[in-house]
Structures are given as structure tokens and as C-alpha cells.
Amino acid sequence: MASQNMDPAAATSTAALKGSETGGSAARGSVSKRLQQELMTLMMSGDKGISAFPESDNLFKWIGTIDGAQERGYPYKAPRVKFITPCYHPNVDEHGFICLDILKEKWSALYDVRSILLSIQSLLGEPNNDSPMNAGAAVLWDDQEATSTAALKGSETGGSAARGSVSKRLQQELMTLMMSGDKGISAFPESDNLFKWIGTIDGAQGTVYEGLRYKLSLEFPSGYPYKAPRVKFITPCYHPNVDEHGFICLDILKEKWSALYDVRSILLSIQSLLGEPNNDSPMNAGAAVLWDDQEAYKARLHATYKN
């Protein structure tokens, strides 16, 4: 009869202990399975300089090994940047090396090639004359006319090197364009002249130019990519931003040109412009007025199109 009067709390505790004993092996088996999976993941990871294995047959006790990390390179260390074309500038020495803080003590892994080139482009027009590498250029800077003359003399001596640099850049752009897979744009050098290309643009789908193909000429100056190429339509193009001679009103070919642009970005921008003209600054006023009536515009476009 005494068992019938057992304390309910004691009974609950006894039941819990029994449950934990029966569930203990299951829980331990679950942990073992997890550790086996982690061991396999670690062995297969291929991570250099770290390893760990169970000690003897005890899966619950491991011995790990860690090697000191190797010295980190780019982007944790700045690249070595120098001018190939001789550059007469207060912060550029006779070997082409540049005194620019972000390439030295202020370098950060957040910087990239684009930010480096933009910073150097900005430095050309805004030198740091407090720490010159070319003292003569620093002294002469306040006399902009004399500085310009000296810079031009330097560029003349480096003319052949500059042309070779442009040729290399254009060869790289040709390869990039061919590998891009962009639909509706292409361009190749004309004959053996790497400084004059013939481009092709197909009108984008869903626009009045769909189904029409245009040829363009691209002529690259010796100062490319710091100077924009001369681009014009060969195929007559009826468009608000194209004049009767084929010249194009496009900001990236004028005041917004940047050395970061290339042939691919030029062709894609013109292809986009065909379907989205800037009617605020038309070169063909009649086409700009007619643009809002797409049906009439398309009829006029096709009537004037000559492939």
C-alpha cells in the first residue's frame, strides 16, 4: 500500500531518469554522426594550413593543427603602377613611377583597377606640389602655358611607345568584344588598320528599329583611351540624335567620355540610344517631333532606310 502513496514529484524524476538512460545512447549516436560528417567535410575542403582528426578512437576528442597564414598579396597589397608613355608631371618621375597616396600608405583592399585609373586621371589635372617627384614640373605648374609646352615635347618623344600602347589596348578590346556574346553588336578593324574599325548594330527588339542593321565607322586617336574615338553612322540613320552626315549626339562620346569605356560599351550605348533618344537636344528636329507618333515614325524610318 505504501507504493500507492509515492510522492508524485519523485515518480516524475524516476521516469525522467529512465527516459534519459534510454535516450542517451540515441543522442550520443546523433553527435557521433554529426562529427563524422564534419570530419569528412574538413578532409574534402582542401583548405590549406588547417587539419584535425579524432584522438585514437575517441570521436569526442580531436587534435587540430593550424599553420600560420602566408603573406597576403593583392588586393591587400597595392599593385605596382607606372606610366609607359613618358609623362611630364609634378608627381611622376623620369621612370614613370607615380607619387599617389592610394598606391602607398593609404592603399585599401576596397580599391580596384577602376578607382586607381580614375585617381591617376584626376591627379593629372590636380597635382600634389607639396611632395613632387619632378621638382621642375612642380615649379612650372603655376605657368600653365609653359607646362603644356613641356608636356607636349615629352609626348612627342614617346609617340611610338604611345601608339604601341593603344594598339595593345585595341587588340584586347577586340578580344573582349568577340568573347562577350552580346547580341546585335560587332566590330572589326578595317583591313590591317587597327585604328579604324567598322561596327555593326542591329536595332533592339521591341523598338521601331527592330529588324534594321546599321554600319558605323570608329576612328581611334593616338590619345585613346584618354580621348574618345570618332564614331559615325555609315548606313544613313533617321534618328533624333543623328545628323545627315551620320554624326551622333551621345554624351559618352563627348564631355562624359572616360578611359573606362571601350568599343563594346560604345556600341551598346548607341544601340540603346536608337530606342531611347534624347529629344531635349536633337540633331534631327523633324525626327524628334515625330518620335511621339511611333506608327508615323516607323513609316518614315523604313522609307528612308538604305542598307
VMD Tcl script that draws the C-alpha trace (Angstrom):
set ca {
  {0.00 0.00 0.00}
  {2.96 2.31 0.61}
  {3.80 2.32 -3.12}
  {0.40 3.75 -3.85}
  {1.27 6.82 -1.72}
  {4.58 7.62 -3.56}
  {5.41 11.34 -3.91}
  {4.30 12.46 -7.44}
  {7.49 14.55 -7.84}
  {9.69 11.54 -7.06}
  {7.76 9.43 -9.54}
  {8.25 12.04 -12.26}
  {12.01 12.22 -11.54}
  {12.38 8.45 -11.71}
  {10.55 8.32 -15.04}
  {12.71 11.11 -16.42}
  {15.91 9.32 -15.43}
  {14.76 6.15 -17.11}
  {13.89 8.15 -20.25}
  {17.29 9.82 -20.27}
  {19.08 6.49 -19.99}
  {17.19 5.05 -22.95}
  {17.63 8.29 -24.96}
  {21.27 8.82 -24.03}
  {22.67 6.34 -26.49}
  {20.48 7.79 -29.26}
  {21.71 11.33 -28.54}
  {25.35 10.19 -28.44}
  {24.84 8.40 -31.75}
  {23.44 11.61 -33.29}
  {26.50 13.60 -32.15}
  {28.82 10.91 -33.48}
  {27.13 11.06 -36.87}
  {27.49 14.87 -36.92}
  {31.20 14.63 -36.04}
  {31.80 12.03 -38.75}
  {30.19 14.38 -41.27}
  {32.35 17.29 -40.08}
  {35.49 15.17 -40.36}
  {34.58 14.26 -43.94}
  {33.84 17.93 -44.79}
  {37.16 19.05 -43.36}
  {39.11 16.35 -45.24}
  {37.40 17.21 -48.51}
  {37.63 21.00 -48.15}
  {41.18 21.36 -49.43}
  {41.77 24.30 -47.07}
  {45.49 24.87 -46.71}
  {47.12 25.15 -43.30}
  {44.38 23.55 -41.18}
  {43.63 19.93 -40.22}
  {42.03 17.94 -37.38}
  {41.48 14.26 -36.55}
  {39.96 12.29 -33.64}
  {42.46 11.27 -30.95}
  {42.81 7.49 -31.08}
  {39.30 6.02 -31.33}
  {37.62 8.80 -29.34}
  {35.38 10.70 -31.75}
  {34.61 13.20 -28.99}
  {38.22 14.40 -28.64}
  {40.19 15.77 -31.59}
  {43.68 17.08 -32.24}
  {43.79 20.08 -34.58}
  {46.70 21.71 -36.43}
  {46.92 25.27 -37.75}
  {49.74 26.75 -39.89}
  {50.47 30.47 -39.77}
  {48.84 32.24 -42.74}
  {51.06 33.13 -45.69}
  {51.76 36.76 -46.50}
  {48.76 38.18 -48.30}
  {49.07 39.73 -51.77}
  {46.63 41.76 -53.87}
  {44.15 43.25 -53.02}
  {45.70 43.53 -49.55}
  {48.83 44.98 -51.15}
  {48.74 47.71 -53.77}
  {49.69 46.94 -57.39}
  {52.82 48.43 -58.97}
  {51.63 51.15 -61.33}
  {53.76 53.22 -63.69}
  {53.43 55.21 -66.90}
  {54.62 53.59 -70.12}
  {54.12 56.79 -72.09}
  {56.60 59.44 -70.80}
  {54.58 61.80 -68.60}
  {55.78 65.29 -67.63}
  {54.05 65.86 -64.28}
  {54.99 67.03 -60.77}
  {54.10 63.63 -59.26}
  {55.66 61.37 -61.91}
  {59.40 60.65 -62.07}
  {61.59 60.01 -65.11}
  {60.91 56.26 -64.89}
  {57.12 56.72 -64.92}
  {56.52 55.95 -61.26}
  {53.70 57.86 -59.60}
  {53.54 59.52 -56.20}
  {49.92 58.80 -55.23}
  {48.84 58.11 -51.65}
  {46.34 55.36 -52.52}
  {49.17 53.40 -54.14}
  {51.22 53.67 -50.94}
  {50.27 54.31 -47.32}
  {46.56 54.88 -47.99}
  {46.05 51.72 -50.04}
  {42.97 49.68 -49.12}
  {41.64 46.33 -50.31}
  {38.48 48.23 -51.23}
  {40.25 49.92 -54.15}
  {40.22 48.34 -57.60}
  {41.68 48.99 -61.07}
  {38.87 51.42 -61.91}
  {39.45 53.57 -58.82}
  {43.22 53.57 -59.46}
  {42.82 54.79 -63.05}
  {40.27 57.44 -62.07}
  {42.57 58.68 -59.29}
  {45.53 58.96 -61.68}
  {43.33 60.72 -64.23}
  {42.32 63.21 -61.53}
  {45.94 63.61 -60.39}
  {46.99 64.71 -63.88}
  {44.89 67.83 -63.57}
  {45.32 68.32 -59.82}
  {48.92 67.51 -58.81}
  {50.22 67.45 -55.26}
  {53.02 70.00 -55.48}
  {53.89 69.60 -51.78}
  {55.63 66.27 -52.49}
  {56.89 66.45 -56.08}
  {58.87 63.74 -57.88}
  {59.63 66.22 -60.66}
  {60.62 69.46 -58.96}
  {60.91 71.34 -62.25}
  {57.38 70.46 -63.24}
  {56.11 71.47 -59.79}
  {57.77 74.89 -60.04}
  {56.48 75.35 -63.57}
  {52.92 74.26 -62.75}
  {51.67 77.77 -62.00}
  {52.67 78.78 -65.53}
  {50.18 76.53 -67.37}
  {51.29 77.61 -70.84}
  {54.92 76.61 -70.19}
  {53.80 73.33 -68.57}
  {51.73 72.46 -71.64}
  {54.71 73.08 -73.95}
  {56.99 70.87 -71.85}
  {54.38 68.11 -71.69}
  {53.92 68.16 -75.47}
  {57.66 67.83 -76.03}
  {57.69 64.79 -73.77}
  {54.75 63.25 -75.60}
  {56.47 63.67 -78.96}
  {59.46 61.63 -77.83}
  {57.14 58.91 -76.57}
  {54.89 58.87 -79.65}
  {55.83 55.42 -80.95}
  {55.54 53.91 -77.46}
  {52.11 55.50 -77.04}
  {50.90 54.15 -80.39}
  {52.08 50.69 -79.40}
  {50.20 51.00 -76.13}
  {46.99 52.00 -77.98}
  {47.41 49.06 -80.38}
  {47.68 46.66 -77.46}
  {44.59 48.17 -75.84}
  {42.59 47.84 -79.08}
  {43.67 44.22 -79.53}
  {42.41 43.48 -76.02}
  {39.11 45.26 -76.74}
  {38.66 43.25 -79.93}
  {39.12 40.03 -77.99}
  {36.70 41.20 -75.25}
  {34.06 42.12 -77.83}
  {34.39 38.79 -79.64}
  {34.10 36.84 -76.38}
  {31.24 38.90 -74.91}
  {28.39 37.15 -76.72}
  {26.36 40.37 -76.87}
  {23.63 40.06 -79.48}
  {23.24 42.66 -82.19}
  {26.66 44.32 -81.97}
  {30.00 43.57 -83.60}
  {33.10 45.41 -84.80}
  {36.36 44.58 -86.55}
  {39.38 46.54 -87.77}
  {39.11 47.75 -91.36}
  {41.74 45.88 -93.41}
  {45.02 45.97 -91.44}
  {44.37 49.33 -89.80}
  {43.85 48.72 -86.09}
  {43.00 52.40 -85.59}
  {39.92 52.30 -87.84}
  {37.09 49.83 -87.26}
  {33.77 49.03 -88.90}
  {30.99 48.32 -86.42}
  {27.55 46.79 -86.88}
  {24.48 47.40 -84.75}
  {21.09 45.67 -85.02}
  {18.05 47.56 -83.81}
  {16.90 46.21 -80.45}
  {13.78 44.04 -80.28}
  {10.59 45.83 -79.29}
  {11.70 49.13 -80.84}
  {10.89 50.71 -84.20}
  {14.46 49.83 -85.22}
  {13.91 46.08 -84.81}
  {15.00 44.24 -87.95}
  {17.23 47.07 -89.19}
  {21.01 46.82 -89.34}
  {23.43 49.75 -89.31}
  {27.12 50.06 -90.06}
  {29.34 52.56 -88.27}
  {32.92 53.73 -88.53}
  {35.13 54.11 -85.45}
  {38.41 56.02 -85.70}
  {40.74 55.95 -82.71}
  {43.12 58.83 -81.94}
  {46.68 58.30 -80.70}
  {45.48 59.52 -77.30}
  {42.92 56.70 -76.96}
  {41.53 55.66 -74.46}
  {42.02 59.07 -72.81}
  {40.44 60.67 -75.85}
  {37.14 59.46 -77.33}
  {37.09 57.82 -80.75}
  {35.34 59.49 -83.69}
  {32.17 57.48 -84.31}
  {29.60 57.98 -87.07}
  {26.97 56.03 -88.96}
  {27.88 54.75 -92.42}
  {24.37 53.50 -93.03}
  {22.01 56.53 -93.20}
  {20.15 56.63 -89.89}
  {16.92 58.54 -89.35}
  {17.05 59.38 -85.64}
  {16.61 62.45 -83.39}
  {20.25 62.31 -82.24}
  {21.92 61.60 -85.60}
  {22.57 64.30 -88.22}
  {22.56 63.96 -92.02}
  {26.29 63.14 -92.01}
  {25.88 60.26 -89.56}
  {27.40 62.01 -86.54}
  {25.88 61.10 -83.20}
  {24.95 63.28 -80.23}
  {25.90 60.99 -77.34}
  {27.39 62.30 -74.10}
  {29.86 59.44 -73.60}
  {31.45 60.34 -76.94}
  {31.87 63.94 -75.79}
  {32.00 65.56 -72.37}
  {31.27 62.37 -70.42}
  {33.91 60.24 -72.12}
  {36.07 58.19 -69.77}
  {39.07 55.92 -70.31}
  {36.95 53.20 -68.69}
  {34.74 52.97 -71.79}
  {35.60 50.63 -74.66}
  {34.25 49.65 -78.09}
  {31.72 47.28 -76.54}
  {30.25 49.95 -74.24}
  {30.12 52.45 -77.13}
  {28.18 50.07 -79.38}
  {25.78 49.05 -76.60}
  {25.16 52.73 -75.76}
  {24.37 53.58 -79.39}
  {22.12 50.53 -79.68}
  {20.26 51.71 -76.58}
  {20.09 55.28 -77.92}
  {18.26 54.07 -81.05}
  {15.25 53.03 -78.98}
  {15.59 55.74 -76.32}
  {16.57 59.03 -77.97}
  {17.35 62.25 -76.12}
  {14.77 64.58 -77.64}
  {15.90 67.51 -75.47}
  {18.98 68.02 -77.68}
  {18.07 66.77 -81.17}
  {20.34 66.86 -84.21}
  {17.33 65.99 -86.37}
  {14.46 68.17 -85.20}
  {11.93 66.58 -87.56}
  {12.65 63.10 -86.18}
  {12.37 64.42 -82.61}
  {8.94 65.95 -83.30}
  {7.70 62.75 -85.00}
  {9.00 60.43 -82.28}
  {5.83 60.53 -80.15}
  {3.81 59.14 -83.08}
  {5.56 55.79 -83.29}
  {3.48 54.50 -86.20}
  {4.25 57.53 -88.37}
  {7.87 57.49 -87.18}
  {8.29 53.85 -88.17}
  {6.84 54.53 -91.63}
  {9.27 57.42 -92.16}
  {12.16 55.37 -90.79}
  {11.59 52.47 -93.16}
  {11.05 54.82 -96.10}
  {14.48 56.40 -95.56}
  {16.36 53.22 -94.58}
  {19.07 52.12 -97.01}
  {21.23 49.15 -96.14}
}
mol new
graphics top color blue
foreach p $ca { graphics top sphere $p radius 0.5 }
foreach p [lrange $ca 0 end-1] q [lrange $ca 1 end] { graphics top cylinder $p $q radius 0.2 }
display resetview
